[in-house]
Amino acid sequence: MLRKFILLVLIAFCGGQAQAQEYVMDPNILIPTGSGPRAEAMGRAFTAVADDATALGWNPAGIAQIRQNQASVSGNMNFGSTVLTPPKTLVSSQEFDVSQGTTFGLNYIGFTIPIPVTNQNYNLVSSVAIRNHYDFADKLTFSSVDNARELTVIDENVYNGGLFYLSGGIAVDVLPNLFVGGALNLISGQYKYKHSSFATTPVFQDTTWSEWKNTFSGFNFEFGFLWHALPSMRLGSRFTLPHRVQFTNLEYENSANITREYEGEVYLSMPLQMQVGAAVNLTRDLLFAFDYNVRPWDQIETTVQDSTFGNTFSATNSFHMGIEYRLLVGDVIMPWRFGFFNQPEQLYEFNANAENQIGDQISSHFMTTGFGLHTPNVHFDLALAVKFMQYETGYFGIGNNPFELKRTTFRLMAGLEVVL
């Protein structure tokens, strides 16, 4: 239940028998990472804004609003805390704890380049970017102590990698107030997960570990529309066409010197995804933005060799809202931003009476904030997103008595945008 964002093909082998593969799909994928600190601070409500060098990551139509060569780079740091509350029926001699590590990662590198055209009535703009679409970096350590048996067990779970989009896009204003654009995204990246277990008593110590890894390949197309319906209102939408993500170089290794590689075909068939948004300028310096994301992950099909499975995941539609206020201090603009959004997870409440003990889907909530320092040619932005998640889990498997887990994750993102 606490495995990290991305599906991994878990390879199981039958001891003493001919080699066999059994695939268990980790459901915690499909939680995309936003592009750039400005949008992050605005609760990722950016589909109808998309007017800076990160536009390709939100709405490819938005890059047609840009009139100058621009470059953008951003990175992030994740940290936080997790509180585990055991059931009241737990034996008093047992203690449990969990800790969360700190991780760092690349978020976005992009360039936006206007293309000279003969007809000056049109603005044709291209953009290229590398964006970490799914950031898998995480570290969770669980410990349990049985004082009666003097047994201590520490489980360490380390996740690394990301699923990256190498993106190229182009956009044009087909009418004075209507922009359209498209992008091709080449999918690549790597996922690594290592589980280590340390067990100690006064008379023995035992350490075991296992590691899984795979790489990704594929591509998809995105199309966007942006309409300046009124001088103070913009409406936008983005569509990601159906595509598939293939898993290659699947490998397994453990402390018993067992190594396995799988050469079969494994991939996900992804359905059509859609984002719609609106942005309203209440004043010249005060902007409100709203987004709704449609991610019908319940329509995903998982293929392993010649077998296809449906209904593996749950839909994760989400609502986003944000505000930006630009404060002018001399020649410097200092934007202040706040936002909120929800994020349905591929996690479920423990329900002892339900089939497979799976209850309602869990939804996290994010509060976001940030600020910037903008000169005419250089923009520095900082964002902080705080994720709250709380639910009951049967992860530790103590009968029908679930643990309560509260996880608070902080995501700090910094970015620099330069007019070239």
Secondary structure as UniProt FT lines:
FT   TURN            15..16
FT   HELIX           37..41
FT   TURN            42..44
FT   TURN            47..49
FT   TURN            53..54
FT   HELIX           55..57
FT   HELIX           60..65
FT   STRAND          70..85
FT   TURN            88..89
FT   TURN            92..93
FT   STRAND          94..100
FT   STRAND          103..115
FT   TURN            120..121
FT   STRAND          124..135
FT   STRAND          138..146
FT   TURN            147..150
FT   STRAND          151..175
FT   TURN            176..177
FT   STRAND          178..200
FT   STRAND          205..230
FT   TURN            231..232
FT   STRAND          233..240
FT   STRAND          243..254
FT   TURN            255..256
FT   STRAND          259..262
FT   STRAND          266..270
FT   STRAND          273..283
FT   TURN            284..285
FT   STRAND          286..294
FT   HELIX           297..299
FT   STRAND          301..304
FT   TURN            305..306
FT   STRAND          307..310
FT   STRAND          318..329
FT   TURN            330..331
FT   STRAND          332..350
FT   TURN            352..353
FT   HELIX           355..357
FT   STRAND          358..374
FT   STRAND          378..393
FT   TURN            395..396
FT   TURN            399..400
FT   STRAND          403..419
//
